[in-house]
Each structure stands twice: as structure tokens, then as C-alpha cells.
Amino acid sequence: MSIWVDIARLSVGMSAAFLVVLLFIWGRNLLTFRSKHALGLVVFGFFLLAQNLFALYYYLVDPTLSVWFATEMPDIAWQVLMGIHVLQAVALAVLLWVTWD
């Protein structure tokens, strides 16, 4: 198994964890302020969390795709996916940092 696979999976897991925390903060803000902006953030967060959870499922659990991802997917494809997932995790970390402040 390639290091690219592990980095991509870790990045997706971190993104999901960041989104859970962000959804808690945004949900609390929605209940406090009842603003359209807070509602939009909650809806956005749920969709992005769903996307990340689907990716984790296919990377780790699905009996067909998880094996294919781990054994037959070319390294260049994993490098591209890893780059996308790492950028998303960094972006969500920054968003969490400024939201928490």
C-alpha cells in the first residue's frame, strides 16, 4: 500500500473531524442568532461532511472499491487525490481556527 493512500485517508478523516466541530459551533450560532448566514454554514457543513464520510466509506469499508483503491489505483491518481484532500483539510483547519477565535 502506498503512502499516498494513507495520507489521503488521514486527510479525509481530519476534515470530517474538523467539520463535526465546525457544525457544533455553527449550530450553536444558528440557535443563538437565527441568522441566514449561520443556516447557510450549517447546510454547507452537512453536505461537506456527507461528502467526506462517503469518501472514507469508499476508501476504508466498501468491499470492492477499498481493495481497488489500496492495490490497483495508480500512484499518480493517489497523489492528485491526496493533494485535494490535504488542501481541503488545511482549509478546514484554518476555518476552524478563525471560527473558534
C-alpha positions as CSV (number, residue, x, y, z in Angstrom):
1,M,0.0,0.0,0.0
2,S,1.3,3.4,-0.9
3,I,1.9,6.3,1.5
4,W,-0.4,8.4,-0.7
5,V,-3.3,6.2,0.3
6,D,-2.6,6.7,4.0
7,I,-2.1,10.5,3.6
8,A,-5.4,10.8,1.6
9,R,-7.3,8.7,4.2
10,L,-5.9,10.6,7.1
11,S,-6.7,14.0,5.5
12,V,-10.3,12.9,4.8
13,G,-10.6,11.8,8.4
14,M,-9.2,15.0,9.8
15,S,-11.6,17.0,7.5
16,A,-14.5,15.1,8.9
17,A,-13.4,15.7,12.4
18,F,-12.9,19.4,11.7
19,L,-16.4,19.6,10.2
20,V,-18.0,18.0,13.2
21,V,-16.5,20.7,15.4
22,L,-17.4,23.4,13.0
23,L,-21.0,22.1,12.8
24,F,-21.3,22.2,16.5
25,I,-20.1,25.9,16.6
26,W,-22.3,26.9,13.6
27,G,-25.3,25.1,15.0
28,R,-24.9,26.9,18.3
29,N,-24.6,30.2,16.4
30,L,-27.7,29.3,14.5
31,L,-29.7,28.7,17.7
32,T,-28.3,31.9,19.2
33,F,-28.6,34.3,16.3
34,R,-31.2,32.7,14.0
35,S,-29.4,34.3,11.0
36,K,-29.5,33.1,7.4
37,H,-25.7,33.2,7.3
38,A,-25.5,30.7,10.2
39,L,-28.1,28.5,8.5
40,G,-26.1,28.5,5.3
41,L,-22.9,27.5,7.1
42,V,-24.8,24.6,8.8
43,V,-26.2,23.4,5.5
44,F,-22.8,23.7,3.8
45,G,-21.1,21.9,6.7
46,F,-23.6,19.0,6.5
47,F,-23.1,18.5,2.8
48,L,-19.3,18.7,3.0
49,L,-19.3,16.3,6.0
50,A,-21.5,13.8,4.0
51,Q,-19.0,14.0,1.1
52,N,-16.1,13.3,3.4
53,L,-17.9,10.4,5.1
54,F,-18.8,8.9,1.7
55,A,-15.1,9.2,0.7
56,L,-14.0,7.5,4.0
57,Y,-16.5,4.7,3.4
58,Y,-15.3,4.0,-0.1
59,Y,-11.6,4.3,1.0
60,L,-11.9,2.0,4.0
61,V,-15.1,-0.1,4.1
62,D,-16.6,-0.8,0.7
63,P,-15.6,-4.4,-0.2
64,T,-14.9,-3.7,-3.9
65,L,-13.6,-0.1,-4.0
66,S,-11.5,-0.2,-0.9
67,V,-9.5,-3.1,-2.3
68,W,-9.1,-1.4,-5.6
69,F,-8.0,1.9,-4.0
70,A,-5.5,0.0,-1.9
71,T,-4.0,-2.2,-4.6
72,E,-4.7,-1.2,-8.2
73,M,-5.1,2.5,-8.3
74,P,-2.1,4.2,-9.9
75,D,0.1,6.3,-7.7
76,I,-0.4,9.4,-9.8
77,A,-4.1,9.2,-9.1
78,W,-3.5,8.9,-5.4
79,Q,-1.1,11.8,-5.5
80,V,-3.8,14.0,-7.0
81,L,-6.5,12.8,-4.6
82,M,-4.1,13.2,-1.7
83,G,-3.3,16.8,-2.8
84,I,-7.0,17.6,-3.0
85,H,-7.7,16.1,0.4
86,V,-4.8,17.7,2.1
87,L,-5.7,21.1,0.7
88,Q,-9.3,20.6,2.0
89,A,-8.1,19.6,5.4
90,V,-5.8,22.6,5.7
91,A,-8.6,25.0,4.5
92,L,-10.9,23.5,7.1
93,A,-8.3,23.8,9.8
94,V,-7.9,27.5,9.0
95,L,-11.6,27.9,9.0
96,L,-11.9,26.2,12.4
97,W,-9.1,28.3,13.8
98,V,-10.8,31.6,12.8
99,T,-14.2,30.4,13.8
100,W,-13.0,29.2,17.2
101,D,-11.3,32.6,17.9
